[in-house]
Structures are given as C-alpha cells and as structure tokens.
Amino acid sequence: MSWLVDPDAVAAEYESERGLRERVLAHRELVAGPDDDKVVRARIVAGRPRRLLEVGPGLGELCAWARAEFGAEVVAVDSSPRMVELASTAGATGVLADMRQLAATVEDTFAALFPIWASIY
C-alpha cells in the first residue's frame, strides 16, 4: 500500500513541516511549465472569494496571502495537527480532519476550494 493512502503513514509524515518543505522545493525546481502557485493565486484574485476552503494547507502560505490580499475568510482542513497549526498561525480557521471525509466535516458554503498541495502528492 502506498503511504499516501495510509492515514497513519500520512500523519507520521506530516508531524513536522520538514518533509513538506523538501517536497515543495523539489516541486518548484523540477516541474516544468506554469508556476502552479501563480496560477492558483491569479484565479483566486479573479474570483475574489470572501470565503475560501483550502484542503491540505501545507505551510499556510496561501492562507496568509488570501487574508492579506483581500481579507478573505480562510478555512484550512488537514489531517496533520502540525499543518493545521501552521495554517491557524497564518490566520486561517484550522480544522483537523481527513480530507476524504470532507463533506461530513465541513458543512459550510465556500466561494472557492483549493487543494493545491493536497493534489500533487
């Protein structure tokens, strides 16, 4: 079984941000094509959502940017307590939950949902 589908392995991997920082750097250095971070931010700006749900917020950078850029209310869902802590520090409302159970966890309405880092691992 891949560690990506084993909740315990995922939780262990994201107990700290060290591994994620390494993967983010590798992704930025090795992936060719448009900068996905710029593409996502441009789409958020175009929609100017007042409420944003980020699934797998990673280091919380997008959460902090969305709040600072246009005062968006950001909810960040992650299965890692450390990633929820980082997103909360960045100004998001952190929710500790398994993204595979998202519909049962988050019952609010959002103008936009972004799983930028959750989608590439």
C-alpha positions, 0 to 999 in steps of 0.5 A: 500500500502506498503511504499516501493512502495510509492515514497513519503513514500520512500523519507520521509524515506530516508531524513536522513541516520538514518533509513538506518543505523538501517536497515543495522545493523539489516541486518548484525546481523540477516541474516544468511549465506554469508556476502552479502557485501563480496560477492558483493565486491569479484565479483566486484574485479573479474570483475574489472569494470572501470565503475560501476552503483550502484542503491540505494547507501545507505551510499556510502560505496561501492562507496568509496571502488570501487574508492579506490580499483581500481579507478573505475568510480562510478555512484550512482542513488537514489531517496533520495537527502540525499543518493545521497549526501552521495554517491557524498561525497564518490566520486561517480557521484550522480544522483537523480532519481527513480530507476524504471525509470532507463533506461530513466535516465541513458543512459550510458554503465556500466561494472557492476550494483549493487543494493545491498541495493536497493534489500533487502528492 
